[in-house]
Amino acid sequence: MNNVFDSLTVYLLLAAIGAGAGAFLSAGLYLSGSRRLKTCPPSLRQHLLLALLACPLLGALALVLSMSMPIAPAAALFAGGAEAAHCGNHPTLHHAWCQWHAPQIVLPGWLTALVSLIFTAWLGLAVRGVMRMLAAARRLGLMRNMGRWQADDGYWLLPLRRPLAFAAGLFGGQAFMSVGLREHLSHEQLAIVLEHEHSHIRHRDMLTSVLVSFLARLQAPRVARRIRADWALAVEQRCDDTVARTTGDRLAVADCLVAVARLQQDREPAVAGDHACHLLDDNLSARVTALLEEPPAPRRALVFVPAGLTTAAVMAALASGPQMHRWAELLLPLAAP
């Protein structure tokens, strides 16, 4: 098959199948283990949730890679050399199977059209996301122009009466606070708010949130919303814990969050875009409750459950890909119109 469009369509179909299998795996892991995840420390929980979100992407990459893999190297890696002599025994009939190449599959016209439609829709969503990021960057630039840099504390002071605080910026994050919030905070509360936002910046949470948004589009919508919400809560609780360790007073951090919530009276507006980390969100009660309780003990063993299952699934795809490749090339062209 010399048609580049046909090869691209086959790869897109394989990527869609691999992503679907990965989404099914991550959804099953999340739904079966969501209660145990809630008992994990926030830092561990956020990494586990990010790993679950990455399962569809890993599945797509594994299937695309394996379906182009030659038979002999695959046999040497996964089958202990059982088929290592395949190419030597069949140099003419199976010569193409012993090289890296796109699957020689002729897809029916309706399937090609469906794959192209799905890819076009996904590409449209990606372009829309990029446009939203560019718009957020423009708003961020405007806020820096209207604000005053507070060099001693490392934040931009915005001339706004509405109380708000957030961290924004993908690669070089910066903290922002309004005059309307600063004038109502004590010196201790101001230090808590700034340490919280600087913790987001040190961990590059704004950049990671962009990655989370991208990976969530490969999941089932309802599962994606739940995982994203849990990830956002874990990130905020991790920052709360960081501030609590710095100040040595978890109760003071909880009191500060409640005080800011009373000033705002409702949810803080997303003035810097969806990928800024705001001081408050819809999970205030969960954050305050976590601060008032003893922090959970580390449960590192939980890392091996999703990691082990995901690794096994990826290795299975890599091991079986060349065989699926061979049978697909033999059978699917016969069924094509």
LINNOR-V65686 format. One record per pair of residues at least 24 apart in sequence whose C-alpha atoms are under 6 Angstrom apart, sorted by the first residue. I is the first residue (numbers start at 1). J is the second residue. D is the distance in whole Angstrom. If there is no record, write none. Layout:
i j d
I J D
I J D
This chain:
i j d
1 104 6
14 64 6
15 60 4
18 59 4
18 60 4
18 63 6
19 56 4
19 57 6
19 59 5
19 60 5
22 55 5
22 56 4
22 59 5
23 56 5
23 219 5
26 52 5
41 296 6
42 234 5
42 237 6
42 238 5
43 238 6
46 231 5
46 234 5
53 215 6
62 314 6
62 318 6
63 317 6
66 318 5
66 321 4
67 321 5
67 322 6
67 325 5
68 100 5
68 101 5
68 102 5
69 100 5
69 322 6
70 97 6
70 98 5
70 99 5
70 100 5
71 98 6
71 322 6
78 319 6
104 329 6
105 329 5
105 333 6
106 333 5
108 336 5
136 272 6
136 273 5
140 272 6
165 279 6
166 277 5
166 278 4
166 279 6
167 197 5
167 276 6
167 277 5
168 276 5
170 206 5
170 207 5
173 201 5
189 256 6
196 239 6
199 239 6
206 275 6
206 276 6
237 287 6
250 291 6
254 288 5
